[in-house]
Amino acid sequence: MNSKEALKKEKSAVSNRYVLMGDKETGPEKKEHYYRLALEVEPKNVSALNKMGLLSYQNGKLREAIRFFDAVIGSGKVQNLYPIYFNKSMVLKELKEYEAALNYITKALTFDPKNPQAEVMKKELQDIVDEKYRRQAEREKQAAYSDLKKEKIYSSWDPPTISILANMMYYKDWHLYKHRRNFEITEKQKEKITSKLASKEFCCEKCNFYRNDTCKKKKNIQVDTKAICKAFQPGN
């Protein structure tokens, strides 16, 4: 063994002793003190990195915890990454990054496929993610429906004939117009109706079917208040 390898081995032994000293402590501050000493001696001590990750998680330092777990993963020294992936998934769940958490718990199960704790967490995360996408799909559907309704705003000017409007105005039972094709209107009546059309006093806004910017006759499609169609009934 050359001097370089001997020094590396000695550093590893010192670092591991600090880890053990930290394990024996009960207070989080003292634990952290020894784990950090271990990492000063051996920055890639995976045991110290993992324990610092867990300690950071317990202290609410979630992003810091992830950095420690990532350092373990990136070290290339760990064959069975189940506990690291599980721990990272747990932190990501706490951060409400559910899709990432689901990804890491799935990775954890590749190392321990029947682990009941991981299976429970995966199911819980899958349910959360599925519900998120269900709600997102519902929001997109509602948005698309709203856009469709906006696109279908009725804005045409297509009023009923003057004769039909005259029946509406001057006959109580104007629905009988279709049986009275020969009904004649006076010039005065015609002028009055023409004036109401020209000034747009007759329009959707003044129609019996108009409610809250929509037309009940047109299956609640949104309408321009100054538009008009053949189904117009003066009333509002």
GIMONOR-V780784 format. One line per field, one symbol per residue. burial: # if it has 9 or more other ideal C-beta (glycine too) atoms within 8 Angstrom, else .. Layout:
burial=???
//
This chain:
burial=.....#..#.##.###.##.##..#....##########.##..#############....#..#########.#..#..#############....#..#########.#...#..##.##..##.##..#................#...##....#..########.#..#.##.....#.#...##.######....###.##.##...###.#..###.#.###.##.#..
//
